[in-house]
Structure formats: structure tokens, C-alpha cells
Amino acid sequence: MQFCNKCGTILVPEKEGRKTELVCKSCGTVAKKKEDVMLREKVEAVKRLEVVDKKVDVLPKVKEVCPKCKHGEAFYWTVQTRASDEAETRFFKCVKCQHTWRMYD
């Protein structure tokens, strides 16, 4: 591996007609010293990725009664919707019917 004398960037081989030169991609300097350069690239097989068409909720669950279906469990999260000196707004989403509602303190 060679580095540029001016800026220190790695020199990259570039074909110019029949010959290959080591060129700095940063400042454009061409290396004067000739060395044998061998490029190798290793490609690894990627394991199959299975796409599942199912939404996974990662929010915490709490015991809260849904106002729509009366189910007793819901996901919850908080958001600062008003001034920073006021309490956060709590949002809930029913585990059963997916109804979303909010609760202010």
C-alpha cells in the first residue's frame, strides 16, 4: 500500500491506456515510484434475509382500559407536546383493537 507524498491519502491504481498508475484521488498526484500492485477483493455470501409482513410492537405494555373496546391492556409512550415546564402527554394504543388515545396529567 502506498500513500501520497503531498496529502497522505492512499494511492489508488488507475488504468491509463495499457499502463496502470497509482493516483491520489484527493489531490491528483501520480506516484513516480513503480511498484507491483495486486488488488484483491473478497466477496462473502450473504445469508438469506426473510421479510415478514407483520408489524412488531416494541412499546411497553400497561394495564389500561381501552375506551373503545374495554380491553384491559395497551401499549404506551410519552411525548412532550406542550411547554417544557409542563408534564408529558401519555399516548396509549389498545393491544386488541389498535385504538389510540391520549391522557394528560
C-alpha positions as CSV (number, residue, x, y, z in Angstrom):
1,M,0.0,0.0,0.0
2,Q,1.4,3.4,-0.9
3,F,0.5,6.9,0.3
4,C,0.6,10.3,-1.4
5,N,3.7,12.3,-0.6
6,K,1.7,15.6,-0.6
7,C,-1.5,14.8,1.4
8,G,-1.0,11.3,2.8
9,T,-4.1,9.7,1.1
10,I,-3.9,6.1,-0.1
11,L,-2.9,5.9,-3.7
12,V,-5.4,4.0,-5.9
13,P,-4.5,2.2,-9.2
14,E,-5.9,3.7,-12.3
15,K,-5.7,2.4,-15.9
16,E,-4.3,4.9,-18.5
17,G,-4.4,3.0,-21.8
18,R,-2.2,0.0,-21.4
19,K,-0.4,1.0,-18.2
20,T,-1.7,1.3,-14.6
21,E,-0.6,4.2,-12.4
22,L,-1.0,4.9,-8.7
23,V,-3.0,8.1,-8.4
24,C,-4.1,10.1,-5.4
25,K,-7.9,10.7,-5.5
26,S,-7.6,13.6,-3.2
27,C,-5.0,15.8,-4.8
28,G,-4.4,14.1,-8.2
29,T,-0.7,13.3,-7.7
30,V,0.6,10.4,-9.7
31,A,3.2,8.2,-8.0
32,K,6.7,8.3,-9.6
33,K,7.9,5.1,-8.0
34,K,6.8,2.0,-9.8
35,E,5.8,-1.0,-7.7
36,D,3.8,-4.1,-8.5
37,V,0.3,-3.7,-7.3
38,M,-2.1,-6.5,-6.7
39,L,-5.8,-5.8,-5.9
40,R,-7.8,-8.5,-4.2
41,E,-11.5,-8.4,-3.3
42,K,-13.2,-10.9,-1.1
43,V,-16.9,-11.4,-1.6
44,E,-18.8,-13.3,1.1
45,A,-22.1,-14.9,0.5
46,V,-25.0,-13.2,2.3
47,K,-27.4,-15.3,4.3
48,R,-30.9,-15.1,3.1
49,L,-33.0,-12.4,4.6
50,E,-36.6,-13.2,5.2
51,V,-39.1,-10.3,5.1
52,V,-42.0,-10.8,7.4
53,D,-45.1,-8.8,6.6
54,K,-46.1,-8.4,10.2
55,K,-45.8,-5.3,12.4
56,V,-44.0,-6.0,15.7
57,D,-44.7,-3.6,18.5
58,V,-41.8,-3.0,20.8
59,L,-43.5,-0.5,23.1
60,P,-44.1,-1.4,26.8
61,K,-47.5,-2.7,27.8
62,V,-49.5,-1.4,30.7
63,K,-52.9,-2.2,32.3
64,E,-55.1,0.5,30.9
65,V,-58.7,0.1,29.8
66,C,-59.4,0.9,26.2
67,P,-62.3,3.4,25.9
68,K,-63.4,1.8,22.6
69,C,-63.4,-2.0,23.2
70,K,-62.9,-2.1,27.0
71,H,-59.8,-4.4,26.7
72,G,-57.6,-4.1,29.7
73,E,-54.1,-3.9,28.1
74,A,-52.4,-1.2,26.0
75,F,-49.1,-0.1,24.7
76,Y,-47.9,3.3,25.8
77,W,-45.4,6.1,25.0
78,T,-44.9,9.7,26.1
79,V,-44.3,12.8,24.0
80,Q,-43.6,16.4,25.1
81,T,-46.5,18.1,23.3
82,R,-46.7,21.3,25.4
83,A,-44.2,23.6,27.0
84,S,-41.1,22.0,28.6
85,D,-42.2,23.0,32.1
86,E,-45.5,21.0,31.8
87,A,-46.0,17.3,32.0
88,E,-45.6,15.0,29.0
89,T,-48.6,13.7,27.2
90,R,-49.1,9.9,27.5
91,F,-50.3,8.0,24.5
92,F,-51.9,4.6,24.6
93,K,-52.7,2.0,21.9
94,C,-55.0,-0.9,22.6
95,V,-53.4,-4.3,22.1
96,K,-56.7,-5.8,20.8
97,C,-58.3,-3.2,18.6
98,Q,-55.3,-0.8,17.9
99,H,-57.4,2.2,19.0
100,T,-55.1,5.1,20.1
101,W,-55.9,7.7,22.7
102,R,-54.0,10.2,24.9
103,M,-54.1,11.1,28.5
104,Y,-53.0,14.5,30.0
105,D,-51.8,14.8,33.6
